[in-house]
Amino acid sequence: MKELEIVIKPEKLENLKRILDVEGARGVMITTIFGYGHQKGTGQVYTRDDNPGINLLPKLCVRTVVQDDIVEKIVERVLRELNSSSFGDGKIFIKNVEDAVKIRTGERGDEAL
């Protein structure tokens, strides 16, 4: 199992939910976050100010745990459908998950998803 942590612009959420649903993810956890990346939150705006400061930009962190065999399908679709070729499109972090346990039934592993 893998945990996908996908950081996106808020306006891309419905597209991402559709991708995850079509590819077989069985649930998501969504958190509103603020942050910046390499551009320090300045986007592609150029000013005369030598020190424009750092702007924290609103993003969404969408987390899901999926079976290993659908990870690459999800990543490929996200890259194809959510890429606007602009700064701040987001990132995908892929982490190993050792186990999962469904509290209601006690099922473990893929069955708990």
C-alpha positions in Angstrom: 0.0 0.0 0.0 1.1 3.6 -0.7 0.0 6.9 0.7 -0.3 9.6 -1.8 -0.1 13.2 -0.5 -1.1 15.5 -3.3 -0.7 19.2 -2.9 -2.8 21.2 -5.4 -4.4 24.5 -6.0 -7.9 24.6 -4.5 -9.6 25.1 -7.9 -8.2 21.7 -9.0 -10.0 19.7 -6.2 -13.0 18.5 -8.2 -10.7 17.3 -11.0 -8.5 15.4 -8.6 -11.5 13.8 -6.8 -12.8 12.6 -10.2 -9.3 11.1 -11.0 -9.1 9.3 -7.7 -12.6 8.0 -8.0 -12.1 6.7 -11.5 -8.8 5.1 -10.7 -10.1 3.2 -7.6 -9.1 5.2 -4.6 -11.6 4.5 -1.9 -11.4 7.6 0.2 -9.6 10.9 0.7 -8.6 13.2 3.5 -8.4 16.9 2.6 -6.7 19.7 4.6 -6.4 23.4 3.8 -2.8 24.5 4.0 -0.8 27.6 3.3 2.7 27.5 2.0 5.2 28.4 -0.7 7.7 26.6 -2.9 10.7 27.6 -4.9 9.1 30.9 -6.1 8.5 31.9 -2.4 4.9 32.6 -3.2 5.5 35.3 -5.7 4.1 33.5 -8.8 5.2 34.9 -12.1 4.7 38.6 -11.3 7.8 40.8 -11.7 8.2 44.0 -9.6 10.9 46.6 -9.1 10.9 45.8 -5.4 14.2 44.1 -4.5 12.6 42.4 -1.5 8.9 41.5 -2.2 8.8 39.2 0.8 7.3 35.7 1.0 3.6 35.2 0.4 1.9 32.1 1.8 -0.4 30.8 -0.8 -3.6 28.7 -0.2 -3.3 25.1 -1.2 -5.1 21.8 -0.5 -3.4 18.7 0.8 -5.3 15.6 -0.4 -4.2 12.3 1.1 -5.3 8.9 0.2 -4.0 5.3 0.7 -4.2 3.1 -2.3 -3.1 -0.4 -3.5 0.4 -0.4 -5.1 -0.9 -1.4 -8.5 -2.9 1.9 -9.0 -0.3 4.4 -7.9 1.3 5.0 -11.3 -2.1 5.3 -13.0 -3.1 8.0 -10.6 0.2 9.8 -10.9 0.1 9.7 -14.7 -3.5 11.1 -14.8 -2.7 13.8 -12.3 0.3 14.9 -14.3 -1.7 14.9 -17.6 -4.9 16.5 -16.3 -3.8 18.9 -13.6 -0.7 20.3 -15.2 -1.2 24.0 -16.2 2.6 24.5 -16.8 2.4 27.3 -14.2 4.3 27.7 -11.0 2.4 26.3 -8.0 0.8 23.4 -9.8 1.7 21.3 -6.8 3.5 18.1 -5.8 2.8 14.4 -5.2 4.5 12.6 -2.3 4.5 8.8 -2.4 5.0 7.0 0.9 5.1 3.3 1.9 2.3 2.2 4.3 3.2 -0.7 6.4 -0.4 -1.7 7.4 -3.9 -0.4 7.7 -6.7 -1.6 10.1 -10.4 -0.9 9.6 -11.6 -0.1 13.1 -15.2 -1.2 12.4 -14.4 -4.7 11.1 -10.8 -5.4 12.1 -9.8 -6.0 8.4 -6.2 -5.4 7.7 -4.1 -4.5 4.6 -5.7 -3.9 1.3 -9.1 -5.2 2.6 -9.1 -2.3 5.2 -9.0 0.3 2.4 
